[in-house]
Amino acid sequence: GLGTLLSSYQIYNVDKRIQEDNLQQLALFSEYARTAMASHDDEGDESTSLNAKPFQQIEFLVRDWQNYEDEEDFEQMEKEMGEYLDKAIAERDAKDLQDTREQIISCFEKISCYGLVHPGIAVTKKKFTGDIQAIDETFLLLLDRYCRRVFNVEKLQPKVIYGRELTAVELGSYIKAYANLFATGAEFPEAATLLEATSATNNTNAVVVSFEEYKAEMDRIAGPSAGHYIKPDELEQHHNDLMVRSATVFKAIAKFGNKRHIEESRRKLDRQVEESFRIYKTLNDSRNPLAGIETYLVPLMIAFTSYILRVIADSTCSSWSTVCRRSSDVLSHLYAVVLCFMAILAFTKAQQLKELFARLKTAFELFIDGGKTKKD
């Protein structure tokens, strides 16, 4: 990880071919390096740390490569190296294999490959003294071409961090800062497995911790144990504030692994928060002091209207008028029936009536408080 951070041209030495574990290790170390770079960025620019490719070039140097078609045509051999790399990092059907490749591609601006043939049997013997004459000629020619390629002054690039080329003094400061980050390990999740398992666990933890941050506060405000009704706009404001807070917690934890997986976990968190908010909203609506009041208010209004109409009919109509007498009797029976209904309702639902009066009291207090607020 530290080498990835400090190199503008990193060479990954592998044996005989690029194997899957080589890619997985590179993906893991490059992600640790990207995490360290993001942690060192004091401004915390999310667009820089997540969207830009943080590192410049990675090159696979394959030792003891045995698959060249013609070991005398060096240009063709180098072309074959590129074709082999394309096959090695091509898309895969298996999700974990594809994620590994996406991780590597997202971290490096350029990915290349170079294969060196075996240096010869003489080199493997104990009595080998380092005599260049004993080394395979094809290996030496390839090595010469490779060294010219790596150290080509026209192609060598200085180390670039966040789009700016570093001076030697600045690079020294970065080395100290990054080495300290790796030494303390404060910003890294524990690397118990390779990239996929590590990032998946980290994302899951980010969702759980972030959601608990939201849920704990919303339970206090509008959960099952909350005893008071909150105005809908106030509840919505609490919800929005806590969503921002939980998103901040999520970003602080979920900064390791495939960007697509991080976004999927973020959407999962958003869904959980929205589903919970609907439940909190329903619970809060059930505490509305005016909820269900129509069950009692409508019959009382009918009874009151019937009584007023009967009084008017009795005071204005002649006692000899049959229509007036019958209308008065109907109205009298109507409010009597309603009053009987209310009496039965009061007898069977005494507890609900008690709650109703408590709601009416709360509604009145809210109304009074609202009036005071407007005056202020």
Helices and strands as residue ranges (DSSP letters): H 2-6, E 9-15, H 20-40, H 46-51, E 55-63, H 74-88, H 95-107, E 108-115, H 121-124, G 132-134, H 137-150, E 160-161, E 164-165, H 168-184, H 195-222, H 232-253, H 259-286, H 294-316, H 322-348, H 350-375
